[in-house]
Amino acid sequence: MSFQEGRTARIAWIGWAMLAAVTAVIIASGSGRTVVPAYREGAVYWMAGRTIFAHPGVGGFVYLPQAAVLFIPFSLLPVVVGEVVWRFVNIGVFALGIFQFARLARSWSGKDLFPLMTLVSLPLAWDCARNGQATLIMTGLMLLAVVDIARSRWWRAVLWLSLGVSVKPLVIVLALLVMAIDRPLSWRVPVGMLVTALVPFVTQHPAYVLDQYSAFWSSLTKAVHVGAVDKGWTTPFNALQLLGITVPEKIQTLLRIAAAFGTLALCYLSRRRHDAVRSAAFVFSLAVVYLMLFSPRTENNTYAMLGPAIAVFLAGAFLVEQRFREGILLGCIALAIMGGRAVERLLTPHAGTSWLSPLMAACFAAYLLVTFFADRREQTGEDRPAAA
């Protein structure tokens, strides 16, 4: 690494540290923009043996019981301290995931992508970091998982996936994908998920744990229904209502299933067409795009997950492949997501739902498809770097 590259990497880390510091100051000053009380409530209720699903399908604690168990250490701290420490961990894991993915890409490209990936991902992570949403730590764990899969560190990857599912059930999408396309994970992931499912029984009475699992399933089904019919979520189906198009809930479900099989097929092909690094980028990005476009409870802040996905392709286009038009296109997509709310208030002030972020997610999905099938390495028959 050259001196210049080392300096820019340090600046990137300073940027993440400043993000953590700013969020700490905001919380210490008494800001009420936080979702952490819902996590704390789940942990406190779990320790007390009360139901952790007080608002099924609507708000409050809507995660697996494992999330309540994981948040217990933070709930034992004074409220403000717990909020600050949680944000430090949340932001730290997210930044670490990006850093490790950049290191993986460096072994393939010889370029340090971390500073440029930070420049793209950090602004998109701002709202999540300020509010303390677990989206950041979930995304960081997904990145760590795909990095370790690329390096054939199977059990470490299972650990990150298990922790990710414990934090937010959405990680099951990536877990199922890699379980299907990587033979060493076909049995390791189920083992990891079984161990994860048993962990709550260590901390509470079995009957209570079973009741909470049952309540989680009831809450999940209600949450999916609310997400499908409520205009407040940032999904393509809600955005289509601005054009007078209403997609029935059953049709939405069928489209999700079809898209899941399509995503699986692309990930399977990527494992066979690409080297380990490029395949890791595609598998992570495809999983995230699927969640953005087809999860019924996607919020504006959830699009922080797209940051690392856009960033790795943008950094590769600018620094590695010298494809500047692609880099500019990806930069415009990222900027549009960052300023989505302001643009929507300007163009459609009475819309009642968000549409720019889903549109940009669809554009990025189209970019992935074009890049996937027009990969120059495959078309020209050039020698590819060995798998990491």
URHUCOR-V514630 format. One record per pair of residues at least 12 apart in sequence whose C-alpha atoms are under 7 Angstrom apart, sorted by the first residue. I is the first residue (numbers start at 0). J is the second residue. Records with the same first field share a line. If there is no record, write none. Layout:
I->J  J
This chain:
4->111
7->114
8->113  114
11->114  117
15->94
19->86  87  90
22->128  129
23->83
26->79  83
27->79
32->130
33->130  131
34->130  131  132
35->82  131
37->59  60
38->60  67  70
39->70  74
41->60  67
42->67  68  70  71  74
43->74
45->67
50->211
52->214
55->218  221
56->218  219  221  222  225
57->222
61->218
62->167  168
63->165  168  215
64->199  211
65->165  199
66->165  166
68->199
73->85
86->128  131
89->133  135  136
90->128  135  136
92->136  139
93->135  136  138  139
94->139
95->139
96->139  140  142  143
97->113  139  142  307
98->113
99->143
100->142  146
101->113
103->146  276
104->276
107->276  384
108->319
112->314
115->314
116->307  310  311  314
119->306  310
120->306  307  310
123->303  306  337
124->303
126->300
127->300
133->166
134->301
137->163  166  167
138->304
140->159  160  163
141->159  160  163
143->159
144->156  159  160
145->279  283
146->279
149->275  276  279  387
150->387
153->184
157->187  188  191
160->174
161->191  192  195
172->286
173->286
176->263
180->267
223->295
226->295  296
227->248  295
230->352
231->352
232->296  297  298
233->297  298  299  352  353  354  357
234->292  295  297  357
235->292  357
237->352
238->352  353  354
241->350
255->293
262->285
266->282
274->383  384  385  386
275->386  387
276->387
284->308
287->304  305
288->360  364
291->360
292->357  360
309->329
313->326  329
332->359
336->355  356  359
339->355  356
